[in-house]
């Protein structure tokens, strides 16, 4: 069963406080390949690996139904720095 962006958005927002969220369906609409960018205070003090494991655990039910899932995770300050470099 395909996952839609609303399902992913609701699952993420229900689990952690999010200040910015981008969800991109990279599978031309079939719902099997997603890239997410999550900005949250919940990531403060965590390494990138710890953040990704945290998100993978939060979304394990949804990820199990996908072909591919990629993520970028930032604290609010890191995201501000990231935008400043663009």
Secondary structure, DSSP 8 states (H G I E B T S, - for coil): ----HHHHHHHHHHHS--SEEEEEE-STTSSSEEEEEEE-GGGTT--HHHHHHHHHHHTHHHHTT-SEEEEEEE-HHHHHHHHHH-
